[in-house]
Amino acid sequence: LASAGVARRGTRPMPVVDALVASAETVIPGEGPLFGAPAEEVGVVLRWIDRPGTRLVYCERPWTSPAFAAGAWREWVARAEAGRDQYRVAGH
């Protein structure tokens, strides 16, 4: 991730994108499947991308996700979390 920003509702997005590109950090990709990024950082970016209303405007490499990846378990995870949360003590 070289740059990220928000174009507020009613704002033309491309001038915001142009400013983000102009001020973006230069990132030299490293080795491995995450191109040198720490797994924790990739998780943060993925949670951000997965939020409603988030759009990727430009990627040097196409954004891909395996067809038979963990997303198939999303509904099960939501039910499991809901079941666990009913036993969580407030403040703990």
C-alpha positions in Angstrom: 0.0 0.0 0.0 1.6 3.2 -1.1 -1.2 5.6 -0.4 -4.8 5.6 0.9 -7.4 8.3 1.3 -11.1 9.1 1.4 -13.2 11.1 -1.1 -16.2 12.4 1.0 -19.7 12.0 -0.4 -20.3 14.7 -3.0 -16.6 15.2 -3.7 -15.3 14.3 -7.2 -13.0 11.3 -6.5 -10.4 11.7 -9.2 -8.7 14.9 -7.9 -8.4 13.1 -4.5 -6.9 10.1 -6.3 -4.5 12.4 -8.2 -3.3 14.0 -5.0 -2.8 10.6 -3.4 -0.8 9.4 -6.3 1.4 12.5 -6.3 2.2 12.1 -2.6 2.4 8.3 -2.5 5.2 6.5 -0.8 7.6 4.6 -3.1 7.3 0.9 -2.2 9.8 -1.6 -3.6 8.1 -5.1 -3.6 10.0 -7.7 -1.6 10.0 -11.5 -1.9 7.3 -14.0 -1.1 3.5 -14.1 -1.7 3.0 -10.9 0.2 5.8 -9.1 -1.6 7.6 -8.3 1.6 4.7 -6.9 3.5 4.1 -8.1 7.1 1.1 -10.4 7.4 -0.4 -8.0 10.1 -0.3 -5.1 7.6 -1.9 -7.2 4.9 -4.7 -8.1 7.4 -5.3 -4.4 8.2 -5.5 -3.5 4.5 -7.8 -6.5 3.7 -10.2 -5.5 6.5 -10.3 -1.9 5.1 -10.9 -3.1 1.5 -13.6 -5.4 2.7 -15.7 -2.6 4.3 -18.8 -1.4 2.5 -18.2 1.6 0.3 -14.5 0.9 -0.3 -13.2 1.0 -3.8 -9.8 0.2 -5.3 -9.1 2.8 -7.9 -5.7 1.7 -9.1 -3.5 -1.4 -8.6 -0.3 -2.1 -10.4 -1.0 -5.8 -10.1 -4.6 -7.0 -10.4 -6.4 -7.6 -7.1 -7.1 -11.3 -6.9 -8.5 -13.7 -4.4 -8.6 -17.5 -4.8 -12.0 -18.8 -5.9 -12.0 -21.5 -3.3 -10.4 -19.6 -0.4 -11.5 -19.0 3.1 -14.3 -16.7 2.0 -16.5 -19.8 1.7 -16.4 -20.0 5.5 -17.6 -16.3 6.0 -21.2 -17.2 7.0 -20.0 -20.0 9.4 -17.5 -17.6 11.0 -20.3 -15.0 11.5 -22.5 -17.5 13.2 -19.7 -18.8 15.4 -18.7 -15.2 16.4 -22.4 -14.4 17.2 -22.6 -17.5 19.4 -19.4 -16.7 21.2 -20.3 -13.1 21.7 -23.4 -14.0 23.7 -21.1 -15.4 26.4 -18.6 -12.5 26.5 -18.6 -10.5 29.7 -18.8 -6.8 29.2 -15.5 -5.0 29.7 -13.4 -8.2 29.3 
